Amino acid sequence: ATKKIEEAHAKAAFRFILCSPYRRCLETASVVAKVLDLPVLLDEEIGEVWEEKMPSDMPPHRYNKELEEITNKLGLRILNATDSSSNSWRLGRRPVYPETIPQGHTRNLIHLDHVLETCAKLRMNIIICTHAPCVAAMANVFQRGGGDMKSLDYCATVFATRTYMPNTPITLKHGLYAYDWSVDTQGIATSLDLEATEEAHLSFCDSINDKVRARRASQAYDDKLLQELLQTLSRTLPRAKPKPNAPPAKLPADTDPSRV
């Protein structure tokens, strides 16, 4: 997967890695960050689905001081504020307990609509390091619902590209995911869904877009904070230059089977 990401980086010049704060995602992000020499932005909203079988008092990932220690040990350059007493480690909304897998899909799609649209306007390409439900949701929607997902391998990846053209009729009507993305996947087994239709895909896009619009109208503090931070990063982060002849990187043996 890292070889493919290096090839994509040579074209896209990724600016940073958006990463879930869970240890397994951090470990994977550390490998990619080292190969591409990229900083990392932690985002709780692309974290694991908070299912009923998990503890209900807080999401099962580290916070503040312990999280800072892990990222330091992994050698990550974190873009979030590093004050361990600050809530700024918790960029993005905390998932609501209990959450089902379909609800997790919807959460990720709504949040990443904001992230991807903002980054596109700011001319920033990014890498997202997250969990299986988000990878599956993105693979499905970028392929217009035409694939029946069977399995995801370790470090499954989705490479999605588009030529950014704001305010096209289809995106104005149906939203970001109605756009015709060019998609390549690795480590994702799918079969053709013969019952999938363009009408069904656009109807699904409409359902997500309605929620996106409602969230934008609420002018949530979390979204304003994220947007301001992305605007700052677009001005301050240098355009990354791929490392020539970077050696292949090995992923940790216990990494989670789900990465974008």
URGIJO-V871537 format. One record per pair of residues at least 24 apart in sequence whose C-alpha atoms are under 10 Angstrom apart, sorted by sequence separation. I is the first residue (numbers start at 1). J is the second residue. D is the distance in Angstrom with one decimal. If there is no record, write none. Layout:
# URGIJO-V871537
I_J_D, I_J_D
This chain:
# URGIJO-V871537
14_38_7.9, 15_39_7.8, 16_40_5.7, 17_41_6.1, 18_42_6.0, 19_43_5.9, 20_44_5.8, 21_45_9.3, 22_46_9.9, 63_87_9.4, 64_88_9.2, 65_89_9.8, 131_155_9.4, 132_156_8.3, 159_183_5.6, 160_184_6.6, 177_201_9.1, 178_202_6.3, 15_40_9.3, 16_41_7.1, 17_42_8.4, 18_43_6.6, 19_44_8.2, 20_45_7.6, 21_46_8.6, 22_47_6.9, 64_89_6.6, 108_133_8.6, 109_134_7.8, 130_155_9.7, 131_156_9.6, 132_157_9.9, 158_183_7.1, 159_184_5.1, 160_185_8.5, 177_202_8.5, 178_203_9.5, 6_32_8.8, 10_36_9.7, 18_44_9.9, 19_45_9.6, 20_46_5.5, 21_47_6.7, 22_48_7.8, 63_89_7.7, 64_90_8.6, 108_134_6.0, 112_138_9.3, 129_155_9.4, 158_184_6.0, 159_185_6.0, 178_204_9.1, 179_205_9.8, 5_32_8.2, 9_36_7.7, 19_46_7.4, 20_47_4.8, 21_48_9.2, 63_90_8.2, 105_132_9.8, 106_133_9.8, 107_134_8.9, 108_135_9.4, 157_184_8.3, 158_185_4.5, 159_186_8.5, 174_201_9.8, 175_202_9.0, 177_204_9.2, 178_205_6.1, 18_46_8.7, 19_47_8.3, 20_48_7.8, 105_133_6.1, 106_134_8.9, 109_137_7.3, 129_157_9.2, 157_185_5.6, 158_186_6.7, 174_202_6.5, 177_205_6.1, 178_206_8.7, 2_31_8.5, 3_32_10.0, 6_35_7.9, 104_133_6.9, 105_134_5.9, 108_137_8.0, 109_138_7.3, 128_157_9.6, 156_185_7.5, 157_186_5.2, 158_187_8.9, 173_202_9.5, 174_203_8.1, 176_205_8.0, 177_206_9.2, 2_32_6.8, 5_35_9.5, 6_36_7.1, 103_133_9.8, 104_134_7.4, 105_135_9.0, 108_138_8.6, 128_158_9.5, 156_186_5.6, 157_187_6.6, 158_188_8.6, 174_204_8.9, 175_205_6.4, 176_206_9.9, 1_32_9.5, 5_36_8.8, 40_71_9.6, 101_132_9.9, 102_133_8.3, 105_136_8.1, 106_137_8.1, 127_158_10.0, 155_186_8.5, 156_187_4.5, 157_188_7.6, 174_205_5.7, 175_206_7.0, 177_208_8.7, 178_209_9.6, 3_35_9.7, 101_133_6.7, 105_137_5.5, 109_141_8.9, 127_159_9.2, 154_186_9.8, 155_187_7.2, 156_188_6.0, 170_202_9.3, 173_205_9.5, 174_206_5.2, 175_207_9.6, 176_208_9.4, 177_209_8.6, 2_35_8.0, 101_134_9.4, 104_137_9.0, 105_138_8.4, 144_177_8.1, 153_186_8.4, 154_187_7.1, 155_188_9.5, 156_189_9.6, 173_206_8.0, 174_207_8.8, 175_208_8.0, 176_209_7.8, 2_36_9.4, 142_176_9.8, 143_177_9.5, 144_178_7.7, 152_186_8.8, 153_187_4.8, 154_188_9.3, 171_205_9.5, 174_208_8.8, 175_209_5.4, 41_76_9.7, 59_94_7.9, 102_137_8.9, 142_177_6.6, 143_178_10.0, 144_179_9.2, 152_187_5.8, 153_188_6.3, 174_209_6.4, 175_210_8.8, 40_76_6.7, 41_77_8.6, 42_78_7.4, 58_94_9.0, 59_95_7.8, 101_137_9.9, 125_161_9.5, 141_177_6.5, 142_178_8.3, 144_180_8.4, 151_187_8.2, 152_188_4.6, 153_189_8.2, 173_209_8.8, 174_210_8.9, 176_212_9.9, 22_59_9.5, 24_61_9.9, 39_76_6.8, 40_77_6.0, 41_78_5.9, 42_79_7.6, 43_80_9.1, 58_95_9.4, 59_96_9.2, 141_178_8.4, 142_179_8.4, 143_180_8.7, 144_181_8.9, 151_188_5.9, 152_189_6.4, 172_209_9.7, 175_212_8.7, 22_60_7.9, 23_61_7.2, 38_76_8.7, 39_77_4.8, 40_78_4.9, 41_79_5.1, 42_80_6.7, 58_96_9.7, 59_97_8.5, 142_180_7.8, 143_181_7.7, 150_188_7.6, 151_189_5.2, 152_190_9.1, 171_209_9.5, 175_213_9.4, 21_60_9.9, 22_61_5.2, 23_62_7.9, 37_76_9.7, 38_77_7.6, 39_78_5.9, 40_79_5.9, 41_80_6.0, 58_97_8.6, 138_177_9.2, 142_181_6.1, 143_182_8.4, 149_188_7.5, 150_189_5.3, 151_190_7.3, 21_61_6.7, 22_62_7.1, 34_74_9.7, 37_77_9.3, 38_78_9.6, 39_79_6.6, 40_80_8.2, 41_81_9.8, 56_96_9.5, 57_97_8.7, 141_181_9.6, 142_182_7.9, 143_183_6.8, 149_189_6.3, 150_190_5.2, 20_61_9.4, 21_62_7.4, 22_63_9.6, 26_67_9.8, 30_71_8.6, 34_75_8.4, 56_97_6.4, 123_164_9.0, 142_183_6.7, 143_184_9.2, 148_189_8.5, 149_190_4.5, 150_191_7.3, 21_63_8.5, 33_75_9.2, 34_76_8.2, 55_97_9.1, 56_98_7.4, 120_162_9.8, 142_184_9.6, 143_185_10.0, 147_189_9.1, 148_190_5.2, 149_191_6.8, 27_70_9.3, 30_73_10.0, 31_74_8.9, 33_76_7.4, 34_77_9.8, 54_97_9.0, 55_98_9.4, 120_163_9.6, 121_164_8.3, 147_190_5.6, 148_191_5.1, 149_192_9.0, 23_67_8.5, 26_70_8.4, 27_71_8.8, 30_74_6.2, 31_75_9.8, 33_77_8.6, 50_94_9.6, 51_95_9.9, 54_98_8.4, 120_164_6.8, 121_165_9.5, 139_183_8.0, 146_190_9.3, 147_191_5.6, 148_192_6.0, 149_193_9.1, 22_67_8.9, 26_71_7.3, 29_74_9.3, 30_75_7.1, 31_76_9.5, 44_89_8.5, 45_90_8.7, 46_91_10.0, 47_92_9.6, 50_95_6.6, 51_96_9.4, 52_97_7.0, 53_98_8.4, 54_99_9.8, 120_165_9.3, 121_166_8.2, 139_184_8.8, 146_191_8.6, 147_192_4.9, 148_193_5.3, 21_67_7.7, 28_74_10.0, 30_76_6.1, 42_88_9.7, 43_89_8.2, 44_90_5.9, 45_91_7.5, 46_92_8.0, 47_93_9.8, 49_95_7.6, 50_96_7.2, 51_97_7.0, 52_98_4.8, 53_99_9.8, 120_166_9.0, 139_185_7.6, 146_192_6.2, 147_193_5.2, 148_194_9.1, 23_70_7.8, 27_74_7.1, 29_76_8.4, 30_77_9.2, 42_89_7.1, 43_90_6.7, 44_91_5.9, 45_92_4.8, 46_93_9.0, 47_94_8.5, 48_95_8.6, 49_96_9.2, 50_97_6.0, 51_98_5.3, 52_99_6.6, 117_164_9.4, 145_192_9.5, 146_193_5.3, 147_194_8.7, 148_195_9.9, 23_71_8.9, 26_74_7.9, 41_89_9.3, 42_90_7.6, 43_91_5.0, 44_92_5.3, 45_93_5.2, 46_94_9.2, 47_95_7.9, 49_97_9.1, 50_98_6.0, 51_99_4.9, 52_100_7.8, 145_193_7.9, 146_194_7.6, 147_195_10.0, 148_196_9.2, 21_70_10.0, 27_76_9.5, 42_91_6.7, 43_92_5.4, 44_93_6.5, 45_94_5.9, 46_95_8.8, 49_98_8.8, 50_99_5.2, 51_100_5.8, 117_166_9.2, 139_188_8.6, 146_195_8.2, 147_196_8.1, 21_71_9.3, 26_76_8.5, 41_91_8.6, 42_92_8.7, 43_93_8.4, 44_94_6.1, 45_95_6.5, 49_99_6.3, 50_100_7.4, 51_101_7.7, 140_190_9.6, 145_195_9.7, 146_196_5.4, 43_94_9.4, 44_95_7.9, 48_99_9.9, 49_100_7.0, 50_101_8.6, 139_190_9.9, 145_196_6.3, 146_197_7.5, 49_101_6.4, 51_103_9.9, 136_188_8.4, 144_196_8.4, 145_197_7.8, 146_198_8.7, 48_101_9.6, 49_102_9.2, 50_103_9.7, 51_104_9.1, 135_188_9.3, 144_197_8.4, 145_198_8.3, 49_103_8.2, 50_104_7.9, 144_198_7.2, 146_200_9.9, 49_104_5.3, 144_199_9.9, 145_200_8.1, 146_201_8.5, 48_104_7.9, 49_105_8.5, 144_200_8.9, 145_201_5.9, 47_104_9.1, 144_201_5.7, 145_202_9.5, 46_104_8.9, 49_107_9.2, 143_201_9.4, 144_202_8.3, 45_104_9.6, 46_105_9.8, 49_108_9.5, 117_176_7.5, 142_201_10.0, 145_204_9.0, 47_107_10.0, 48_108_9.8, 116_176_8.5, 141_201_7.8, 144_204_9.4, 16_77_9.9, 17_78_9.6, 18_79_9.8, 46_107_8.1, 47_108_8.6, 140_201_9.8, 141_202_10.0, 144_205_9.2, 16_78_9.8, 17_79_9.7, 45_107_7.7, 46_108_5.9, 113_175_8.6, 114_176_9.3, 16_79_8.9, 45_108_7.0, 46_109_9.3, 113_176_6.5, 141_204_8.8, 112_176_9.8, 113_177_8.0, 141_205_8.3, 45_110_10.0, 46_111_7.9, 45_111_7.1, 46_112_8.2, 45_112_9.0, 109_176_9.9, 21_89_9.0, 109_177_8.9, 21_90_8.7, 21_91_9.8, 187_257_9.0, 188_258_9.5, 187_258_9.1, 187_259_9.9, 186_260_9.8, 185_260_9.4, 46_128_8.9, 47_129_9.5, 48_130_7.7, 49_131_8.4, 46_129_8.6, 47_130_6.6, 48_131_5.9, 49_132_9.2, 46_130_6.2, 47_131_6.9, 48_132_8.2, 49_133_7.3, 43_128_9.9, 45_130_9.9, 46_131_7.7, 48_133_7.7, 49_134_8.9, 43_129_9.8, 44_130_10.0, 47_133_9.6, 48_134_8.4, 40_127_9.4, 41_128_9.6, 42_129_9.6, 43_130_9.5, 46_133_9.7, 47_134_8.7, 38_126_9.9, 40_128_9.7, 46_134_7.3, 38_127_9.7, 40_129_9.7, 33_127_9.8, 32_127_9.3, 113_208_9.2, 109_205_9.9, 113_209_8.7, 155_251_8.5, 18_115_9.5, 32_129_9.5, 154_251_9.5, 29_127_9.2, 110_208_6.5, 114_212_7.9, 29_128_8.8, 109_208_7.4, 110_209_7.8, 113_212_7.4, 154_253_9.5, 29_129_6.3, 109_209_9.5, 110_210_9.6, 112_212_9.9, 154_254_9.2, 155_255_7.5, 156_256_9.4, 157_257_9.7, 160_260_9.9, 28_129_7.6, 29_130_9.2, 106_207_9.6, 107_208_9.5, 110_211_7.0, 111_212_8.0, 114_215_9.7, 154_255_7.1, 155_256_6.8, 156_257_6.4, 157_258_7.5, 158_259_8.1, 159_260_7.7, 27_129_9.9, 28_130_9.4, 106_208_7.2, 109_211_9.9, 110_212_5.6, 114_216_8.7, 154_256_6.1, 155_257_5.0, 156_258_5.2, 157_259_5.7, 158_260_5.5, 25_128_9.8, 26_129_8.1, 109_212_8.9, 110_213_9.4, 153_256_9.0, 154_257_3.4, 155_258_5.0, 156_259_5.4, 157_260_4.6, 15_119_9.9, 25_129_6.1, 26_130_9.1, 107_211_9.7, 111_215_9.4, 153_257_5.3, 154_258_5.9, 155_259_4.9, 156_260_6.8, 24_129_9.8, 25_130_6.1, 106_211_9.1, 110_215_8.5, 152_257_6.4, 153_258_7.0, 154_259_7.9, 155_260_7.6, 24_130_9.1, 25_131_7.4, 124_230_9.1, 151_257_9.7, 152_258_6.7, 153_259_9.4, 24_131_9.1, 124_231_9.9, 152_259_9.4, 15_123_9.7, 16_124_8.7, 17_125_9.4, 18_126_7.1, 19_127_8.3, 20_128_8.4, 21_129_9.6, 22_130_8.7, 115_223_9.2, 118_226_9.5, 119_227_9.0, 122_230_8.1, 15_124_6.3, 16_125_7.9, 17_126_5.9, 18_127_6.1, 19_128_5.9, 20_129_6.4, 21_130_8.9, 22_131_9.2, 114_223_8.0, 118_227_7.0, 122_231_7.0, 124_233_9.2, 14_124_7.0, 15_125_6.1, 16_126_5.5, 17_127_4.7, 18_128_4.7, 19_129_4.7, 20_130_5.4, 118_228_10.0, 121_231_9.7, 122_232_10.0, 124_234_6.8, 13_124_8.4, 14_125_4.9, 15_126_5.8, 16_127_6.5, 17_128_5.7, 18_129_6.1, 19_130_6.1, 20_131_7.8, 115_226_8.2, 119_230_7.2, 122_233_9.4, 123_234_7.8, 12_124_8.7, 13_125_6.9, 14_126_5.0, 15_127_8.2, 16_128_8.8, 17_129_6.9, 18_130_8.3, 19_131_9.6, 111_223_8.8, 114_226_9.1, 115_227_8.0, 118_230_7.5, 119_231_8.5, 122_234_6.3, 12_125_6.3, 13_126_8.5, 14_127_6.8, 114_227_8.4, 118_231_8.3, 122_235_9.0, 124_237_9.9, 12_126_8.5, 119_233_9.9, 125_239_9.9, 115_230_8.5, 119_234_8.3, 124_239_8.9, 9_125_9.1, 9_126_9.4, 9_127_9.4, 139_260_9.3, 5_127_8.9, 135_257_9.9, 136_258_8.5, 138_260_8.8, 135_258_6.4, 136_259_9.6, 132_256_8.1, 134_258_8.3, 135_259_6.4, 136_260_9.5, 131_256_7.5, 132_257_6.7, 133_258_8.0, 134_259_8.5, 135_260_5.9, 130_256_9.3, 131_257_7.7, 132_258_4.2, 133_259_9.7, 134_260_8.3, 28_155_8.1, 93_220_9.7, 130_257_9.9, 131_258_4.9, 132_259_6.8, 93_221_9.6, 94_222_9.9, 130_258_6.7, 131_259_5.8, 132_260_8.8, 92_221_9.6, 93_222_6.5, 129_258_8.3, 130_259_5.1, 131_260_7.9, 25_155_9.7, 92_222_5.8, 93_223_8.6, 129_259_5.2, 130_260_6.1, 91_222_7.1, 92_223_7.3, 128_259_7.6, 129_260_5.0, 90_222_9.5, 91_223_9.2, 127_259_9.8, 128_260_5.2, 92_225_8.6, 127_260_7.0, 91_225_8.0, 92_226_7.3, 91_226_7.1, 88_225_9.4, 91_229_9.9, 12_161_9.4, 80_229_9.1, 79_229_9.3, 8_159_8.3, 5_157_9.1, 1_154_9.8, 2_155_9.6, 4_157_9.4, 8_161_10.0, 1_155_7.2, 5_159_8.6, 79_233_8.7, 1_156_7.8, 2_157_9.9, 4_159_9.1, 1_157_7.2, 4_186_9.2, 43_226_9.3, 1_185_10.0, 1_186_7.4, 1_187_8.8, 41_229_10.0, 41_230_9.9, 39_237_9.1, 38_237_9.8, 38_238_10.0, 38_239_9.9, 39_240_10.0, 38_240_7.3, 37_240_7.6, 38_241_9.6, 36_240_8.0, 37_241_8.4, 38_242_9.8, 36_241_8.1, 37_242_7.9, 36_242_6.1, 37_243_7.8, 35_242_8.7, 36_243_6.5, 35_243_7.5, 36_244_9.9, 36_246_8.4, 35_246_6.7, 34_246_9.9, 35_247_7.9, 35_248_8.1, 35_249_7.0, 34_249_8.8, 16_233_9.1, 32_249_8.0, 15_233_8.6, 31_249_6.7, 32_250_9.7, 15_234_8.3, 31_250_7.5, 32_251_8.9, 31_251_6.6, 16_237_8.5, 30_251_9.3, 31_252_8.4, 15_237_6.9, 16_238_10.0, 28_250_9.6, 29_251_9.6, 30_252_9.9, 15_238_7.4, 16_239_9.5, 28_251_6.5, 15_239_6.1, 16_240_8.6, 27_251_8.2, 28_252_7.1, 13_238_9.9, 14_239_7.5, 15_240_6.0, 27_252_7.0, 13_239_6.4, 14_240_6.4, 15_241_9.5, 28_254_9.7, 12_239_9.8, 13_240_5.5, 14_241_8.8, 27_254_9.2, 28_255_6.6, 12_240_9.4, 13_241_6.6, 14_242_9.1, 24_252_8.8, 27_255_7.1, 28_256_8.4, 13_242_7.3, 26_255_9.4, 27_256_9.4, 10_240_9.4, 12_242_9.8, 24_254_7.7, 25_255_7.5, 28_258_9.8, 29_259_9.0, 9_240_8.6, 10_241_7.8, 11_242_9.3, 24_255_5.4, 25_256_7.2, 28_259_8.0, 29_260_10.0, 9_241_8.4, 10_242_5.9, 23_255_9.0, 24_256_5.8, 25_257_9.9, 9_242_6.6, 10_243_9.0, 23_256_9.5, 24_257_9.4, 25_258_8.6, 8_242_9.9, 9_243_9.7, 10_244_9.7, 24_258_9.6, 25_259_7.5, 7_242_9.1, 24_259_9.8, 25_260_9.9, 6_242_7.5, 6_243_8.7, 6_244_9.8, 6_245_9.9, 6_246_8.5, 19_259_9.6, 19_260_9.5, 6_248_9.5, 18_260_9.8, 3_246_9.3, 3_247_9.1, 2_247_9.8, 3_248_6.7, 2_248_7.0, 3_249_8.4, 1_248_9.6, 2_249_6.7, 1_249_9.3, 2_250_8.5, 1_250_9.7, 2_251_8.8, 1_251_9.3, 1_259_9.9, 1_260_10.0
